[in-house]
Amino acid sequence: RLYKLHHFNVGTNVLVSIPVLGPTDDLNNVEELFLTANMLRESAMQIAARYKKLRVLHIAFNGIKNLSAKSLGSLTALEEVNVAGNGLSTMPGCFHRLPLLTTLVAH
């Protein structure tokens, strides 16, 4: 079991989906998730939303064209989000539901 895992970095790979760590209990301690420079799509956000204690989410430079307001808005512990380089056409209107968010990178 990965109870002590708080920082999960699988950036700069060729991932098309987020690796499954194990039971949901294992995901509950992950606070930082780095998925930058992979080949992820919108469906990755549904998996990322299972990381309830997530404070930092970097999903920059993937193939995400639309962000799900439902998935992103459910991560209320988020302090930092980086979605740069994805070619987003719009930003979801859920950021106001993230009370701890201090950094949003979306260039």
C-alpha positions as CSV (number, residue, x, y, z in Angstrom):
1,R,0.0,0.0,0.0
2,L,1.1,3.6,-0.7
3,Y,-0.2,5.3,2.5
4,K,2.8,7.6,2.7
5,L,2.8,8.8,-0.9
6,H,2.2,12.5,-0.9
7,H,4.1,13.6,-4.1
8,F,3.4,11.7,-7.3
9,N,5.4,12.8,-10.4
10,V,5.0,11.0,-13.7
11,G,5.7,14.0,-15.9
12,T,7.5,13.8,-19.2
13,N,6.4,10.3,-20.2
14,V,4.0,9.1,-22.9
15,L,1.1,8.4,-20.7
16,V,-2.4,8.4,-22.2
17,S,-4.1,7.9,-18.8
18,I,-3.2,8.5,-15.2
19,P,-1.6,5.4,-13.5
20,V,-3.9,3.7,-11.0
21,L,-2.1,3.5,-7.6
22,G,-4.5,1.1,-6.0
23,P,-7.6,1.3,-3.8
24,T,-9.1,4.8,-3.2
25,D,-7.5,4.8,0.2
26,D,-4.1,5.0,-1.4
27,L,-5.1,8.1,-3.3
28,N,-6.3,10.0,-0.3
29,N,-2.9,11.0,0.9
30,V,-1.5,12.3,-2.5
31,E,-1.2,16.1,-2.2
32,E,0.9,16.9,-5.3
33,L,0.2,15.4,-8.7
34,F,2.6,16.2,-11.6
35,L,1.4,15.0,-15.0
36,T,3.1,17.5,-17.2
37,A,4.2,16.7,-20.8
38,N,2.3,13.5,-21.4
39,M,-0.5,12.6,-23.8
40,L,-3.5,12.9,-21.5
41,R,-7.0,13.9,-22.6
42,E,-10.0,15.2,-20.8
43,S,-10.9,11.8,-19.3
44,A,-7.8,12.2,-17.1
45,M,-9.5,14.8,-15.0
46,Q,-12.1,12.2,-13.9
47,I,-9.3,10.2,-12.4
48,A,-7.5,13.2,-10.9
49,A,-10.7,14.2,-9.2
50,R,-10.4,11.0,-7.0
51,Y,-7.3,12.6,-5.3
52,K,-9.4,14.5,-2.7
53,K,-6.4,16.0,-0.8
54,L,-4.8,17.3,-3.9
55,R,-3.2,20.8,-3.3
56,V,-1.0,20.9,-6.5
57,L,-2.1,19.7,-9.9
58,H,0.2,20.2,-12.9
59,I,-1.4,18.9,-16.2
60,A,0.4,21.2,-18.5
61,F,1.4,20.3,-22.1
62,N,-0.9,17.4,-22.6
63,G,-3.8,17.1,-25.1
64,I,-6.5,18.5,-22.9
65,K,-8.8,20.8,-24.9
66,N,-11.6,21.1,-22.3
67,L,-11.5,21.0,-18.5
68,S,-14.4,19.5,-16.7
69,A,-15.9,22.0,-14.2
70,K,-17.4,19.1,-12.2
71,S,-14.1,17.3,-11.8
72,L,-11.9,20.3,-11.2
73,G,-14.4,22.0,-8.9
74,S,-14.6,18.9,-6.7
75,L,-10.9,19.4,-5.7
76,T,-11.5,22.0,-3.1
77,A,-8.1,21.6,-1.5
78,L,-6.3,22.9,-4.6
79,E,-3.9,25.7,-4.1
80,E,-2.0,25.5,-7.4
81,V,-3.2,24.5,-10.9
82,N,-1.0,24.5,-14.1
83,V,-2.9,23.8,-17.3
84,A,-0.6,25.7,-19.7
85,G,0.2,24.5,-23.2
86,N,-3.0,22.4,-23.6
87,G,-4.7,24.6,-26.2
88,L,-7.8,25.2,-24.0
89,S,-10.4,27.2,-25.8
90,T,-12.2,28.2,-22.6
91,M,-11.7,28.0,-18.9
92,P,-14.3,26.4,-16.7
93,G,-16.2,28.7,-14.4
94,C,-15.4,26.6,-11.3
95,F,-12.3,28.3,-10.0
96,H,-14.4,30.4,-7.6
97,R,-15.4,27.2,-5.9
98,L,-11.7,26.5,-5.0
99,P,-11.3,28.6,-1.8
100,L,-7.6,27.8,-1.4
101,L,-6.5,28.4,-5.0
102,T,-3.6,31.0,-5.1
103,T,-1.9,30.0,-8.4
104,L,-3.4,29.3,-11.8
105,V,-1.1,29.0,-14.8
106,A,-2.9,28.8,-18.1
107,H,-0.8,30.5,-20.8
